[in-house]
Amino acid sequence: MVSAGAHSVELEQRQQRVSSRQENTPWKVFSRPPVVSSNRTPWEDIRLEYHEQPKCDTGEIISSAHQILMCLPDRPLPVERWLNDQFQAEVACAGNILIAPAKSQLRIRRHYDTRFMLVSFEPQWLDRINQELADGEAVQLLPAFPPVQDPVIQGILFGLKQEVESDSLGCGVYADQLKITLALHLLRNYTIRPPRIQDYGGGLPHYQLRRTVDYIQANLDQTIKLEDLAQLLGMSQFYFCRLFRESMGMPPHQYIIAQRIERAKTLLRQSKGQTIAEIALACGFSNQSHLSKHFRKLVGSTPNAYRKGRKFTP
């Protein structure tokens, strides 16, 4: 009969002898499931996971997707990495970024528990955005090895994680904007031929702005996607965001949130029979707490206090 201790050692050794060539993604070779995952979101182009994992050896991984790993250890920890046969022993610090292009050979060996985020996306997604921006060819993403510290990537990954955790998917436009910003940053800084992006000024023409605003007003109770808004005007998501902001003085997601709050204020004053939770859903928020968060930020009051005509004291 095998003892519990012997079984634990055997399991650890088996984890460190992961098959040498896995057509897989790193999160499938770890012993624990992710703490946070975008699997339950409607995101189709990017997958994000946040992990808290014990020590392990991933073995060599070959993925069909581009992958970005951000280290989040509580303290600097030693780690060994192989990327396309390039070996590096390093001290992993919080915020370190690793970029492994699709079909790269990646192996990570850690001797301590640690935390990290992983983002993956198919090369076709980055190619498509590159074509929308500059009518470019297929993108060749360059690898990046720690100790790269990229504040833009760090901020985007934390923003995406927060969107998943807060369940604030009633405004999918914000997550879409983060993803487009990530793609643009990668294209500009981590590719062999950065795209030449045309610069358009002056904002949206009045008729296009009116069409956009009408669409948003008609769909406030639905999940509004950045892709839908851009397709409405026949332009790329990047250029739509840029021109909309020039016209309205704020990005699309902030405008949508502001309009949802205005509708909530109207319903709170006029619809005494509706609960605040029902009003939240009618205005496109995920739930009552999602409404309350933005209501306090923009109005300076809770929905309940506003309905009763009281001032809000934090």
N, C-alpha and C positions, 0 to 999 in steps of 0.2 A: 504494500500500500504506500503510495507516494504522500509524503507529508506536505502540509500547506506551504512550509518554507521552500521545500524543493520544487513544488509546483510554481511558486512565484519566481524562483530563479530560472526555471525552464521557460516560463512565459517571457521573462525579460530577454533571455538569450534568443528566443524565437523572434521577438520584436527587432532584435539587432541583426537578424539574418534575413531581413526582408528581401524577396526576390530581386536580383540585380537589375532587371529592366522591367519596370512597371509602366504600362500605358495608363496612367492614373493621375490623380491630383493628390497633393500631400495630405489633405485632411482625411483621406480614406485609409491612411496607413498608421494613424495614431490610435492609441488605445481608448481614448475618451472621446465622446461626441463633442461637437462645438458648444460653447456656452451660448453664443448668439449666432444665428444663421439667417440669411436672407431667403432661404428656401420657401418660406410661406408668404413672401411678398410677390407682387406681380412682375418683379424685375425679370426681364428676359435676356438682357445683354451682359449683365455682370452678376457674379456670385461673390458674396462677402461672408466670411466666417471669423469669429473671434474665439480663440482657444486658450485653455489653461491645461497644459499637458505635462506629464511626468517625463523623465529622461527617456530618450529613445534614439535609435538609429533608423532613419527612414529607408535605408537602402537607396539604390539609384532609381529615380523617378523620371519618366519621360512623359510629358503631358502634351496633349494636342492644343491646350489653351495657353495664352500668356498668363504669367502669374506674378503677383507682387506680394512680398512678405514684409511685414513691419514688426520688428522685435519690440516687445513690451515687458522686459524683465523688471522685477522690483529693484534689482541691483545689477551692476555689470557682471556678466557670467561668461565663462569660456565656452566656445562652440567651434566645431569643425565643419567646414562646408566644402563641397566639391561642386563646381559648375563647369560643365563641359571639360572635365578632366583638369580644371584649374583648382588646386587645393589652397585653402586659406584657413589657418587657425587664428581665431580672433577673440576679442572680448566683446560680446554683444551688449550694446547699450540701448536704452529705451529710445525708440524712434529710428533706429537703423533700418535702412531700406534695402531689400534684395529684389531685383527684377530678373526673372527667368523667362526669356522668350519661349514661345511654343517650340516643342521638339528639343529643348535643351535637356541635358543630362544633369539632374540635380540630386544631391544627397546632403543630408544634414544629420550631424551626430551631436547630441547634447547630453551632458552628464548631470544636469540639474533640471528640476521642475522650472517651467517658464510660461510666459504668456505671449501671445502674438496674434496678429491679424493676417488673414490671407484673402486676397482678391484674385479672381480669375475671370478671363473673358476670351472669347474666340477671336483669332486674328481677323476674321471677316468683319467683325464689329469695328475694329480700328481702321481697317481698309475702307469701310463704307464712310466713316466720318471724314477720313482724309480726302476721299473723292468729293464729298459734299463741300468741303472747305476750299479745296484747291484743284479739284479734278485730277488728283494725283494717282500714281500707280500703287501697287501693293506695297504695304509698309514693311520695312525691315527694322524691327524693334531691337535695340541694343541691350545686352545684359548690363546689369549694375550690381556691384558687389559691395557689401558693407565695408567700411563705415560710412557709406553715403547717408547723409542727413538731408532730406528734402522736405522743407516745411509745407510746401504746397500739397504734396502727396499725403503727408501726415494729416493735415487739416481735412482733406477730402475724405480719407478713410475714417477719421473720427466722426465726421459729419454723416457719412453713410451708416456707420454703426449706430449713431444716435437716432437716425430715422427708423432703423429696424427696431430698436429698443422702445422707442416712444410710440410705435404703432401709428405714427402720424401720416398714414398713407392716403389720407383724404386730399392731401396736396402733393401728388406724385411729381409735380413739376419741380419741386426743390431737389428731390433725389435725381431727377433727370438732369438738372442743371449741374449738380455735382459730378455726375458721370461724364457729361460733355466736357466739363472743365478738366477732368482727369485725362480724357482722351486728347484734348488739345495740348495739355502740358506734356504728355508723353510724346506726342508728335513733334513738338517744338524742341524737346530736350533729350530724347532718348531714341532717336531714329537716325539712320544714315543720311537721309535727305529730308530735312525739316520742310514742311510745306510753306509756300509763299501765300499768305492769307491776304486776300483783298480786303481793303478797308472801305466800308461804306458809312457815310455820315448822314446826318439830317433826320434820323428816325424813320418811322414808318409813314408812308403816305396816309392822309386822313381816312380814305376809304378802307384801307387795310386795317388801320387802328380801330375804326368803328366796327368792322367785321369781327375782329378779335375780341373786342369788349363785349359785343352782343353774344358771341359764342360763350364767353366765360359766364356772363350773367344767366344764360339759358341752361348752364350745366353746373352751377355752383353746388348742387346736391350730389354730383357725380365726381369720380376721380378724373381730374383733368390732367392729361399727359402733354408734356412738352412736344412730343412728336406730333400729336393731333393739332396743336396750335400752329406749328411750323408748316405742316402739310396743308392747313387751311389757306395759307398764303403762298404755298409753293416755293418754300425756301428751306435752307438747312436750319437745324435747331440752334446752332451757334449764332448765325446771323440774325435769326429771329430774336434771340435773347438780347443781343447787342442793340438792335434797332428798337425793340420794345422799351428797353431801359432808357434809351435816348429820348423816346417820346413821352414816357410816363414818369421818368425820374426815379424808377425803382425796378428791380427785376420782376419777371412774371410771377414767381411764387409769392413775393411780398404783396403784389397787387391782388392776387387771388385771395390770400388770407384776409387782406383788408376788406375786400368785397364780401367775403363770408361773414366777417364780424358785423358789417353794416346790415346785412340781412338778418343776422341774429338779433341785433338791437331792435330792428323793426318787429320781429316776431315776439321778442320779450315784452314789448310794449302792447302789442295788439292781440296776441294769441294767449290769453290767460289759461285756456284749457290745455295747452301743450306743456309737457314737462320739459325741463332744461335738456334732459337727455334726448328727447324727441326733437327739440330745436337743433341740437348739435348735429344730429344725423340729417335733418332737413337742410342744413347749411353746408354739408359736405365734410364735417369733421368726423374723425374716427369714433369719438365717444365724448362724454361730457367733460372729462378731464382735459382732453385735447382742446375743446372749445374754451374752457376756463383758463388754460395756460395762455392762449393768445388773447383772450378777452382782457385779462388783467394787464397784459403787456401793452395793448393798444388803447384800452379805455380807462385803465386805472381803477377798475372795479371788478367784482365777481359778477357773473350773469345774474345770480340771485339778488345781490344787492342792487344791481342796476334795475332789475324788474320792480323792486320795491321802492326805488327812488332814494336809496341810501348811499352815502359815501362809503368808500371802501378803505378800511384801515388794515395795512399789512400786518 
